[in-house]
Amino acid sequence: MNKRPFRTISILILTAVLLSACLGTGSSVEERAPLRVGWSLWPGYYPMALAAEKGFFEKHGVAVEPVFYGVYTNQTPDLASGMIDGAVSTLSDVLFDSVSSSVKVVLVLDNSAGADQIVASAEVANAADLRGKRIGVSPTTVSGELLIRQMLEQNGIMPSEVTFVNVPPENVPGAIPGLIDAGYSFDPFVAEALAKGGKVVFTSADAPGIIVDVLALRREIVRDRPEDVSAFIAAWLEAVEYWKQNPADGNAIIAKATGLKPEEVSFAGVDLFDQKANQLTFIPGSTSISVYFTAQMGLQFLADSGEVTKPVDINQLLDPSFLK
């Protein structure tokens, strides 16, 4: 599932080391290193800023160092290498060989319901008009490619009938129309493209269940610090509820943390998951309601495209135990 002047290759690190009293294990928050968790510009990730600013991490007894990535795709290599302890990420992006065996998914954050979009130049009439055109998407943004391929399928276009160009979401507005005719992105970048005369031709609302965002933590963190995992989840869910109940204040806090304008912040087009929604999606099933189904769908796509070569045990990847 990115930026303004700070939308550069550089990584901005926002530190919020939050301290509290002793936990039941007998070790205090001060004695444990803060969880370093990556996040970036996407509405489903913004509860990170709220949990830090409102003191929810501290309230629940976990020290957290949010690590902000100006470019979302820079986050996955750091998660794979252990430079960060976890990340809020699209589910499909933690299925890669380099990541899947190192992490567990312990929380579903949101389901994109229109916020992920394909934006095109003014000369493109509609999605069906993209045959023979250039479409921008980063090869490391699996969710974007999944959405594009779903759009092509729904419009009777073979992938071989378009040209894929490596353009990350944050660069799409500047790449249209010189480098690409359309591209995968999301706000605030879609808004930037629209201001330049572009148009939205397809969204995740047209392909429900394709894009799901999750909290992925390295397996040693889940194994060795389960109390911190539980505390992080509790703080995150409280932040989600706070934003839903106080959108104006939440938007202002998020804008300050990200550099966006308050009017650019919204969870429109994103279904933010609470604990009940998580418990429901972590039930194995054969529809996109189930995160097991969505994971298998993403894994099959990656395997078919040769981007995943090692077996992935979805039952080992997905861990709903902290949601009971």
C-alpha positions as CSV (number, residue, x, y, z in Angstrom):
1,M,0.0,0.0,0.0
2,N,4.3,8.9,-1.4
3,K,5.5,12.4,-0.6
4,R,5.9,16.2,-0.9
5,P,9.4,17.9,-0.8
6,F,10.3,15.1,1.6
7,R,9.2,12.6,-1.0
8,T,12.8,11.9,-1.9
9,I,15.0,8.9,-2.0
10,S,16.1,9.8,1.5
11,I,14.5,8.1,4.5
12,L,13.2,10.3,7.2
13,I,13.3,8.8,10.6
14,L,10.7,9.9,13.1
15,T,11.6,8.8,16.6
16,A,9.1,8.4,19.3
17,V,10.7,6.4,22.0
18,L,7.9,6.0,24.5
19,L,8.5,4.9,28.1
20,S,6.3,3.4,30.8
21,A,6.2,1.4,33.9
22,C,7.1,-2.2,34.4
23,L,5.2,-4.9,32.5
24,G,4.1,-8.3,34.0
25,T,7.3,-10.0,32.7
26,G,9.3,-8.1,35.3
27,S,11.3,-6.1,32.6
28,S,10.5,-2.5,32.1
29,V,10.1,-0.7,28.8
30,E,13.3,1.2,29.5
31,E,15.2,-2.1,29.5
32,R,14.0,-3.1,26.1
33,A,15.1,-1.6,22.8
34,P,12.2,0.2,21.1
35,L,10.5,-1.6,18.3
36,R,11.6,0.0,15.0
37,V,8.6,-0.2,12.7
38,G,8.6,1.2,9.2
39,W,5.7,3.2,7.7
40,S,5.1,5.6,4.8
41,L,2.4,7.7,3.2
42,W,-0.8,5.7,3.0
43,P,-4.0,6.3,4.9
44,G,-4.0,2.8,6.4
45,Y,-0.6,3.5,7.9
46,Y,-1.4,6.9,9.5
47,P,-2.6,5.4,12.9
48,M,1.2,5.1,13.5
49,A,1.4,8.9,13.9
50,L,-1.7,9.0,16.1
51,A,-0.5,6.2,18.4
52,A,2.8,8.0,18.9
53,E,1.5,11.6,19.3
54,K,-1.5,10.6,21.5
55,G,0.7,8.5,23.8
56,F,-1.1,5.2,23.0
57,F,2.1,3.2,22.7
58,E,3.2,4.5,26.1
59,K,-0.2,3.9,27.6
60,H,-0.1,0.2,26.6
61,G,3.5,-0.2,27.7
62,V,5.6,-0.5,24.6
63,A,8.5,1.6,23.3
64,V,8.2,2.3,19.6
65,E,10.5,4.1,17.1
66,P,8.5,4.8,14.0
67,V,10.8,4.8,10.9
68,F,9.3,6.9,8.1
69,Y,10.1,6.0,4.5
70,G,9.9,8.7,1.9
71,V,9.8,6.0,-0.7
72,Y,7.7,3.0,0.2
73,T,9.7,0.5,-1.8
74,N,12.9,1.2,0.2
75,Q,11.2,-0.3,3.3
76,T,11.0,-4.0,2.1
77,P,14.8,-4.5,1.9
78,D,15.3,-3.1,5.4
79,L,12.7,-5.4,6.7
80,A,14.3,-8.4,5.0
81,S,17.7,-7.5,6.3
82,G,16.6,-6.8,9.9
83,M,17.4,-3.1,9.9
84,I,13.9,-2.6,11.2
85,D,11.8,-4.9,13.4
86,G,8.7,-4.7,11.4
87,A,6.7,-2.7,8.9
88,V,3.2,-1.7,7.9
89,S,3.0,-3.0,4.4
90,T,0.8,-4.4,1.7
91,L,0.4,-8.2,2.2
92,S,1.6,-9.0,-1.2
93,D,5.0,-7.3,-0.6
94,V,5.8,-9.6,2.4
95,L,5.4,-12.7,0.2
96,F,8.7,-12.2,-1.6
97,D,11.4,-14.9,-1.0
98,S,13.6,-12.3,0.9
99,V,10.9,-11.5,3.4
100,S,8.3,-14.2,3.9
101,S,10.5,-16.6,5.9
102,S,11.6,-13.8,8.2
103,V,8.3,-12.3,9.3
104,K,4.9,-13.0,10.7
105,V,1.7,-11.1,9.9
106,V,0.0,-10.3,13.1
107,L,-2.6,-7.7,12.2
108,V,-4.6,-6.6,9.2
109,L,-4.7,-2.8,8.9
110,D,-7.1,-2.1,6.1
111,N,-8.6,-3.2,2.9
112,S,-8.2,-0.7,0.0
113,A,-11.7,0.2,-1.3
114,G,-10.9,2.9,-3.8
115,A,-7.8,4.6,-2.5
116,D,-5.5,2.7,-4.8
117,Q,-6.0,4.1,-8.3
118,I,-4.8,4.0,-11.9
119,V,-4.5,7.6,-13.0
120,A,-4.1,8.5,-16.7
121,S,-3.4,11.4,-18.9
122,A,-6.2,13.5,-20.3
123,E,-5.8,11.9,-23.7
124,V,-6.8,8.4,-22.3
125,A,-10.6,8.1,-22.5
126,N,-11.0,5.2,-20.1
127,A,-9.4,2.0,-19.0
128,A,-10.3,0.2,-22.2
129,D,-8.3,2.9,-24.1
130,L,-5.0,1.7,-22.5
131,R,-4.3,-1.0,-25.1
132,G,-1.0,-0.2,-26.6
133,K,-0.2,2.4,-24.0
134,R,2.6,2.8,-21.4
135,I,1.6,2.0,-17.8
136,G,3.8,2.9,-14.8
137,V,4.3,0.6,-11.9
138,S,7.2,-0.3,-9.7
139,P,8.0,-4.1,-10.0
140,T,8.5,-4.1,-6.2
141,T,4.9,-2.8,-5.7
142,V,3.1,-6.1,-6.2
143,S,-0.3,-4.7,-5.2
144,G,0.0,-2.1,-7.9
145,E,0.7,-4.7,-10.6
146,L,-2.1,-6.9,-9.3
147,L,-4.5,-4.0,-9.6
148,I,-3.3,-3.1,-13.1
149,R,-3.6,-6.7,-14.3
150,Q,-7.1,-6.9,-12.8
151,M,-8.0,-3.7,-14.7
152,L,-6.6,-5.1,-18.0
153,E,-8.5,-8.4,-17.5
154,Q,-11.8,-6.6,-16.9
155,N,-11.3,-4.6,-20.1
156,G,-10.2,-7.5,-22.3
157,I,-6.6,-6.4,-22.6
158,M,-3.7,-8.8,-22.5
159,P,-0.7,-7.7,-20.4
160,S,1.4,-8.2,-23.6
161,E,-0.7,-5.4,-25.2
162,V,0.7,-2.7,-22.9
163,T,4.2,-1.6,-22.0
164,F,5.1,-1.7,-18.3
165,V,7.4,1.1,-17.2
166,N,9.2,1.1,-13.8
167,V,7.7,4.2,-12.1
168,P,7.1,4.2,-8.3
169,P,3.7,5.6,-7.1
170,E,5.2,8.9,-5.9
171,N,6.7,9.7,-9.3
172,V,3.6,9.0,-11.4
173,P,2.3,12.6,-11.5
174,G,5.6,13.8,-13.0
175,A,5.9,10.9,-15.4
176,I,2.6,11.6,-17.2
177,P,2.4,12.1,-20.1
178,G,6.1,12.2,-21.1
179,L,7.2,8.8,-19.8
180,I,3.9,7.0,-19.3
181,D,0.3,7.3,-20.3
182,A,-1.1,6.0,-17.0
183,G,0.2,4.7,-13.7
184,Y,-0.5,3.1,-10.4
185,S,-0.6,5.5,-7.4
186,F,-2.6,6.9,-4.5
187,D,-3.2,10.1,-2.7
188,P,-1.7,12.6,-2.3
189,F,0.0,11.8,-5.6
190,V,-3.3,11.1,-7.5
191,A,-4.5,14.5,-6.4
192,E,-1.3,16.0,-7.8
193,A,-1.9,14.2,-11.1
194,L,-5.5,15.3,-11.3
195,A,-4.4,18.9,-10.7
196,K,-2.3,18.6,-13.8
197,G,-5.3,17.4,-15.9
198,G,-5.1,13.7,-15.3
199,K,-8.1,11.4,-14.7
200,V,-8.7,8.3,-12.7
201,V,-9.7,5.3,-14.9
202,F,-9.7,2.4,-12.3
203,T,-9.6,2.0,-8.6
204,S,-9.4,-0.8,-6.0
205,A,-13.1,-0.3,-5.5
206,D,-13.4,-2.0,-8.9
207,A,-11.4,-5.0,-7.6
208,P,-12.5,-5.6,-4.0
209,G,-10.2,-7.6,-1.8
210,I,-7.1,-7.3,-4.1
211,I,-5.1,-5.0,-1.8
212,V,-4.8,-5.6,1.9
213,D,-2.4,-3.9,4.3
214,V,-0.8,-5.6,7.3
215,L,1.6,-5.3,10.2
216,A,4.5,-7.7,9.6
217,L,7.0,-8.2,12.4
218,R,10.2,-10.2,12.3
219,R,9.8,-13.7,13.7
220,E,12.3,-13.2,16.5
221,I,10.3,-10.2,17.8
222,V,7.1,-12.3,17.8
223,R,8.9,-15.1,19.6
224,D,10.9,-13.2,22.1
225,R,8.7,-10.1,22.8
226,P,5.1,-11.2,22.7
227,E,4.0,-8.7,25.3
228,D,5.3,-5.9,23.1
229,V,3.5,-7.3,20.1
230,S,0.2,-7.3,22.0
231,A,0.8,-3.8,23.3
232,F,1.6,-2.5,19.9
233,I,-1.6,-4.0,18.5
234,A,-3.7,-2.6,21.3
235,A,-2.2,0.9,20.8
236,W,-2.7,0.7,17.0
237,L,-6.4,-0.3,17.4
238,E,-6.9,2.5,19.8
239,A,-5.4,4.9,17.3
240,V,-7.8,3.6,14.6
241,E,-10.8,4.1,16.8
242,Y,-9.6,7.6,17.8
243,W,-9.2,8.7,14.2
244,K,-12.7,7.4,13.3
245,Q,-14.2,9.3,16.3
246,N,-12.1,12.4,15.9
247,P,-11.3,12.8,12.2
248,A,-10.5,16.6,12.3
249,D,-8.1,16.3,15.2
250,G,-6.7,13.1,13.8
251,N,-6.1,14.7,10.3
252,A,-4.3,17.6,11.9
253,I,-2.0,15.3,13.9
254,I,-1.3,13.2,10.9
255,A,-0.6,16.3,8.7
256,K,1.9,17.5,11.2
257,A,3.7,14.2,11.2
258,T,3.8,13.7,7.5
259,G,4.2,17.2,6.1
260,L,0.8,17.0,4.3
261,K,-1.9,19.5,4.5
262,P,-4.9,18.5,6.8
263,E,-7.2,18.6,3.7
264,E,-4.9,16.0,2.1
265,V,-5.4,13.6,4.9
266,S,-8.4,11.2,4.9
267,F,-9.3,7.5,5.3
268,A,-11.8,7.8,2.4
269,G,-11.5,4.8,0.2
270,V,-9.9,2.7,2.9
271,D,-11.7,0.3,5.2
272,L,-9.7,0.6,8.5
273,F,-9.9,-2.7,10.4
274,D,-10.7,-2.9,14.1
275,Q,-10.3,-6.0,16.3
276,K,-13.6,-7.6,15.2
277,A,-12.8,-7.2,11.5
278,N,-9.4,-8.7,12.2
279,Q,-10.9,-11.7,13.9
280,L,-13.2,-12.2,10.9
281,T,-10.5,-11.9,8.2
282,F,-8.2,-14.3,10.0
283,I,-10.7,-17.1,9.5
284,P,-9.6,-19.3,6.6
285,G,-12.0,-19.0,3.7
286,S,-12.4,-19.1,-0.1
287,T,-13.3,-15.5,-0.7
288,S,-11.5,-12.1,-0.3
289,I,-13.1,-11.7,3.1
290,S,-10.4,-14.1,4.4
291,V,-6.7,-12.9,4.5
292,Y,-5.7,-16.5,3.9
293,F,-7.5,-16.3,0.5
294,T,-5.9,-13.0,-0.3
295,A,-2.5,-14.2,0.6
296,Q,-2.9,-17.3,-1.6
297,M,-4.0,-15.1,-4.5
298,G,-1.0,-12.9,-4.2
299,L,1.3,-15.8,-3.8
300,Q,0.0,-17.5,-6.9
301,F,0.5,-14.3,-8.9
302,L,4.1,-14.0,-7.7
303,A,4.8,-17.6,-8.4
304,D,3.3,-17.4,-11.9
305,S,5.5,-14.4,-12.6
306,G,8.6,-16.0,-11.3
307,E,9.0,-13.5,-8.4
308,V,8.6,-16.2,-5.7
309,T,10.6,-19.3,-6.1
310,K,10.5,-20.8,-2.5
311,P,7.5,-22.4,-0.9
312,V,5.6,-20.1,1.5
313,D,3.6,-21.7,4.3
314,I,0.7,-19.2,4.7
315,N,-0.3,-20.8,8.0
316,Q,3.2,-20.0,9.3
317,L,3.2,-16.5,7.8
318,L,-0.2,-15.5,9.3
319,D,-0.4,-15.4,13.1
320,P,-3.8,-14.4,14.5
321,S,-2.9,-15.4,18.1
322,F,-2.5,-11.8,19.3
323,L,-6.1,-11.0,18.4
324,K,-7.9,-13.4,20.7
